Amino acid sequence: AMEARFLQTELEALLGRKCFLDSDDLRDLRLLQQAVRESDCLILVQSKSVLFRPYCILEMVTAIEARVPIVGVSLSVAGIDMYNFNLAPAFLTHLERTLEQANPGASSVLTRAN
């Protein structure tokens, strides 16, 4: 979360525009999806747990369906495990099973969003 907030602050200063950060308001999933649809692009901070978070999955799916480009930002910190590019394809291929194993209850958030 700290990395995303830093990125938001830097982009707003650089672009002179407001940048939406999903964690600012996660109460209404319809508003979250609408914010993604209205975006010029979705910046995905590829943290270790990004694929375990149902809101992030929902944002990615919404962006793909709305043809909003997704830009991945991969972070690297010495000694800390980050996003695993090698494990991601298998995780996403079997998302219905793997998401629930990684984050019990996460699938119900996605079900409610549809």
Backbone torsions as a table, in degrees:
resi	resn	phi	psi	omega
1	ALA	NA	-37.8	180.0
2	MET	-62.9	-39.7	-179.4
3	GLU	-65.5	-41.8	-179.9
4	ALA	-65.1	-42.1	178.8
5	ARG	-63.4	-41.9	177.7
6	PHE	-61.2	-45.7	179.8
7	LEU	-62.1	-41.6	177.8
8	GLN	-59.5	-48.6	-178.7
9	THR	-60.9	-44.2	-179.4
10	GLU	-66.5	-42.4	179.8
11	LEU	-66.4	-40.3	178.3
12	GLU	-62.3	-40.8	178.8
13	ALA	-67.2	-40.6	-178.0
14	LEU	-71.4	-43.9	-174.6
15	LEU	-90.6	-19.7	-176.8
16	GLY	68.6	26.7	-178.7
17	ARG	-133.9	155.1	175.7
18	LYS	-71.4	135.4	176.2
19	CYS	-115.9	123.6	-178.9
20	PHE	-74.7	133.4	174.9
21	LEU	-119.5	122.0	-172.3
22	ASP	-56.8	-34.3	-177.3
23	SER	-70.9	-7.7	176.7
24	ASP	-68.7	-28.2	-178.5
25	ASP	-160.5	98.8	-179.8
26	LEU	-110.6	19.9	-175.7
27	ARG	-77.4	-35.2	-176.0
28	ASP	-121.4	109.7	-177.2
29	LEU	-64.4	-28.7	177.6
30	ARG	-65.5	-39.2	178.4
31	LEU	-68.9	-36.6	177.0
32	LEU	-62.0	-47.0	179.3
33	GLN	-64.4	-39.3	178.7
34	GLN	-64.0	-40.5	178.4
35	ALA	-61.4	-39.3	177.9
36	VAL	-65.8	-45.5	-179.3
37	ARG	-60.2	-32.8	-177.5
38	GLU	-87.7	-0.3	-177.2
39	SER	-82.3	151.3	173.6
40	ASP	-74.6	-32.6	174.7
41	CYS	-160.7	160.0	176.4
42	LEU	-108.1	121.9	175.8
43	ILE	-97.2	118.9	-177.1
44	LEU	-103.8	110.9	176.1
45	VAL	-78.5	111.6	-174.2
46	GLN	-82.9	76.2	177.6
47	SER	-82.6	172.9	179.7
48	LYS	-60.1	-34.9	-173.3
49	SER	-105.8	9.8	-174.2
50	VAL	-57.7	-37.3	-178.7
51	LEU	-78.8	-10.5	178.4
52	PHE	-88.1	-10.3	-174.2
53	ARG	-96.8	116.8	-176.6
54	PRO	-61.2	-33.3	179.4
55	TYR	-64.9	-37.7	178.5
56	CYS	-67.5	-41.5	176.8
57	ILE	-61.2	-45.6	179.7
58	LEU	-60.3	-42.4	178.7
59	GLU	-63.4	-42.3	179.4
60	MET	-63.7	-45.9	179.4
61	VAL	-62.0	-44.3	179.2
62	THR	-61.1	-43.5	179.0
63	ALA	-62.3	-44.0	179.8
64	ILE	-62.7	-47.1	-179.5
65	GLU	-63.1	-34.7	-178.5
66	ALA	-90.8	3.4	-179.1
67	ARG	59.3	35.6	174.8
68	VAL	-89.1	123.7	-179.4
69	PRO	-60.0	144.1	177.0
70	ILE	-112.4	126.2	177.5
71	VAL	-112.2	117.0	179.0
72	GLY	-85.9	134.6	175.4
73	VAL	-117.1	113.5	-178.2
74	SER	-99.5	126.7	-178.5
75	LEU	-98.5	146.3	178.4
76	SER	-132.6	121.0	178.5
77	VAL	-129.0	127.4	-177.3
78	ALA	-55.8	127.5	174.9
79	GLY	81.9	0.5	-178.6
80	ILE	-118.7	130.3	176.5
81	ASP	-68.4	130.1	179.0
82	MET	-117.1	-158.4	-179.9
83	TYR	-54.4	133.2	-178.4
84	ASN	-105.8	101.8	-178.5
85	PHE	-64.1	-29.0	-178.9
86	ASN	-73.9	-33.5	-178.4
87	LEU	-88.1	-20.6	-174.6
88	ALA	-58.5	-45.5	-178.3
89	PRO	-58.8	-44.3	179.9
90	ALA	-67.1	-39.2	178.7
91	PHE	-60.7	-46.9	-177.6
92	LEU	-72.4	-32.7	178.7
93	THR	-61.9	-36.7	-178.1
94	HIS	-113.6	39.8	-170.9
95	LEU	-56.0	-40.4	-177.9
96	GLU	-58.0	-36.1	180.0
97	ARG	-87.6	-47.6	-172.9
98	THR	-69.3	-35.7	179.6
99	LEU	-63.2	-44.4	-178.8
100	GLU	-66.6	-34.2	176.8
101	GLN	-68.6	-41.2	-177.2
102	ALA	-76.2	-32.0	-175.0
103	ASN	-147.0	83.9	-178.1
104	PRO	-53.3	130.7	-179.5
105	GLY	95.2	-13.5	-176.7
106	ALA	-64.8	-35.2	-179.4
107	SER	-62.3	-34.1	-179.9
108	SER	-66.5	-29.7	176.5
109	VAL	-64.8	-43.3	179.6
110	LEU	-67.5	-37.2	178.9
111	THR	-63.9	-41.8	179.3
112	ARG	-64.7	-30.0	-177.2
113	ALA	-73.4	-20.1	-178.9
114	ASN	-93.8	NA	NA
